[in-house]
């Protein structure tokens, strides 16, 4: 096996230097106009260390994530390309991975994907030729071995920095992060999580990952949101699997004269708190239907959070 390539992703370099990272996320528009994508992402340039480009979010069609990621790269915005198993067989996924490498896209988040029945075209036939674990392993081998699963050699070189998704838990006694450890064994180097806005749970969850040999070296980025209102917080709790938003934060939003501004303050406060937790390498800021708040939150967090991570 060839030696793994040196870090070329700015995100990877920052994480390996133990600098606290802040990533963001955008959903490509339902549009054939590149400007519609760039208009919503330009405010993140120079603020977010990298920006996730979702792949058919909520099992709905959007501008191609591979094309969107390439457009961001041309704008000086480092993308994290999300690839799901839902819509492509292994041949198509291999082609997209080679296309990403050829475009200079290095950060790849490998996912299973939402069930099409949850989308706006429920009659869609799902593929799921691979799962996220086997996709991660395949991407790793394409990078490290320079070959396809068939053994065919790949010309050129892929410099992938591979990511996985995870759902934080408040770990009970005896809990082991076996699923996440399996993703690390398959090649995952960083993980971005579902929304977890409870500092105490993040502290216990990160500590348990650090104790487990299989996840000890993983770069952990905690999902977080600038909540718009108590109503939106309750909707997320009910509809977004694994979301953790403690009741005191919901009550605080309920009492606020300006809930959206209060939600942004809470988000910044949590970023400050998470930056002090050992083994938390960064945060992943997501704001469904509230994307305009993300640059403001990151800009304020940059003023208040030290560069060096714990």
N, C-alpha and C positions, 0 to 999 in steps of 0.2 A: 504493500500500500504506500502511495506517495505521502510525503509529509504534508500536513494540512497547510494551506496557504497562509501567509502573514495577513494581519488585519489590514483591510483597506477601507472598510466602512468607518465613517466618522463616528457613528453610534458605537460600534465595537471598540474603537480606539478610546472613546470617552469612558465606556464601562470598564475596560481593562485598566484604565488609569485611575479607577475608583472615584470618578467624578459623577456626581449625582445627575442622572439623565432625566429629561422630560420629553416624552413623545406625545403626539396628538393623533387624531384620527379624523379622516374625512370620508364621506360616502360620495363616490363619483356621481355626477348628475345624470339624469335621464336626458341626455343631450348629445347631439352630433357636433357641437361647437366647443372646441378646446378652451375657449375663453371662459365659458361657464365654469369649468373646473378650476382654471387658474385664478379666477376672480375670488373664489372662496378659499384658496390656499395661500395666495401671496401674503396675507397678513401674518402667516406663521413663519415666513422666511426670516432666519436670523433669531428666532425665538425657540421653536421646537428643534430638538436634536434630530428628529426624524418624524415623518408623518405617515401613518398607516393609510393605505388605500384599500378599502374593503372590496370584497369579491362577491358581488350579488347579494348584498346585505338584505336580510329579511326574506331571502329567496325571491328577490325581484331583480329584473334586468336594469343594469346601469351601464354607463360607459365602461369599456373593457378596463379592468384593473391594471393589466400589463401596459397598455397604451397610456393610461393615466399616470402610472408610475414613471414611465419614460418622459412624459411631458413635465412632470414635477422635477425630475433630474435636470432637464434642460433649463429649468427656471432657477436652478441653484437650491432646490429644496430636496433634501435626502429622503427618499421614500422607503417605506417598509411595505413590500408587496405581499398582500394576502392571497394565498392560493387555497381553494377548497377542493375537496374530492367529489363534491356533489355533481358538478357539471361536466367533468372531463374524465376520460379513461386514462390509463397510465401513459399511453402514447402521446396524447395531447398534453398531459402534465409534463412529460419529459421535454416536449417541444417548447412549452412555455418557460420551463426552467432554463433551457438553452437560450431562448430569446431574452430572458431577463439578464443572463450573464453577458450576452452580446451587447445589451443596451447599457451595461455598467451598473445594473441594479444588483445590490449585494444582500440587503436585508430582506429575508423572506420569512413570513409567518405562515405556518402550515396548519390547516384547519380541516375539519370534517365538512362543515357547511350545514346550513339550516335545511330542514326538510322542505321540499317544494310545496307540500300541502299547506304550509304556513304562509305562503306567498300569495300573490295576486293572480297566479296562473297555476292553480292546484292540480291541473291535469298534466303538468310537466312530468316527464319521466326522469327520475333521478338516476345517476350513474353509480357513484360509490364503488368504483372498481377497486380503489384503495381506501384505507382509512388513514387518519392523520399520522399514526405511528409508522405505517409502511411508507407513506409519502415522505416523511422526515428521513427515514433510513435511505430511501432512494435518492433524495437530494444530497444527502451526505456523501453517498458513494459516487454520485456524479461529480461532486467536488473533489473528493479525496482520491478516488481511483481513476477519474477521468474516463469513465466508461458507463455505458447503459447497462441495465440489468441483463440484457442479452449477451453482454460481453463486448459489444461493438465499442470501439474507441471513439472518444469525443475530441475533436480538434479544439484548440484554444484552451482556456482555463476559466473555471468558475471560482469566484471568491465569495461564496455564500456565507452569510452570518445567519444562522437558522434559529427561528423562534417557535415557541409553542404557546398555546393558551392554557389557562388554568383557572379554577374556581376556588378562591380562598375559603377556608373553613376555620372554625374555632376548634383546634384539635383536641379531641378527648384523649384520655389516657390510653396509651397503646396505639394511637393512630400513626399510620405510616403513609408517606406520600408516594405510594407504589406506582400509580398511574403517571405522575409527573416524572418519577425516576426512570420509568420505561422510556419516556420521550427523550430524556437526557441521554440514556444509553443509545437511543436511535440516532442522536446527533443534535438535539436541541441545545442551544447555548444560552438563550435568554427566554424568559416567559413574561407575557403580559396577561394580567388577570382581569376577571370580571370586576365590576364595581365593588369595592370594599372600603367603606368610609367610617370604619370603626378602628380607632388607633390601637386599642387594646388587643383586638383580634389580629390585626396586622402584626403586632409585636409577637404574639404567641405563634402565629402561623409561620412567620419568617424564622423564628428561633427553631421551630421544629424542622423546617427545611434545612437549616444550617447543621442540625444534629445528624441528619440522615446522610450517609455517605453518597448515595446516588444523586442527591440534589444540592450538595454542599457548594459546588462550584458554579451553580446556575445564577445568572444575573436576573434578579426579580424586579419587575416593574408592576406596581400596584395600580389597578384601574380606579379612576376617580372622576367625579363630574361636578361642574358648576350647576347645582340644582336650581331650577327656575321657581319652584314653589313646593309647598307641602303636597299639593295634589300630584305633581309630577313625580315626587319622591315615592309616594304611595303607589303610583302606577308602575314605577320601575320595580318596586318590591314585589308587586303582584305578577308582572308580566315578563321580567327579565330574569331568567333562571340564575340563581346563585348570588343575586344582588344583596349586599349587606349595607343597610342604612339604619343606624341606631335611632330609636325613637326620640331621644333628646334633640337630635338634629332636625327631625321632622317638626317637633314642637317649636324649635327656634325659628324655622321658616314660617310656621303658622302665626307666630307673634309679630313677625317683622313687618314694618311699614312698607318696605320695598323688598319683597321676597327674592327677586332675581339678584339684586345687589347683595343681599345677605348670603345667597347661595354661592356667589363668587367669593365672598369673604371666607366662608366656611371652607371652600375648596383650597384657597391659598393657605389657610391655617393648617389644614390637613397635610398639604405638601410640606410645609415647614416641619410638622411633627414627624412625618414619615422619613424625612431626610435625616432625622436623628436616630432612627431605628437601625441597629446593626443588621447587615445582610439585605437591607432594602436598597437596591441599586438605583431606583428611580420611580417615576410615576408615569402612567399612561392616561392622558386627559381625553375623555370622550364626552361629547355633548350632543346627543341626538336632538335635532330640531332646535338647537341653541348654539350653533357653531360659532356665532359672532362673539360669544363670551370667552372662547378658548384663548385667543391671543391676549386678551386683557388679563386673564388669570395667569398665564405663563409669564407675561411681562412683570407682573407684580411679584410672582414667586421668584423670578430671577433676581429681583432687588433684595429679597429677604432670605433666600436659602443659600447657604455656603456651597461653593463649587464642589468641595471634597465630600464624598459620601463616607458613611460609617462602615 
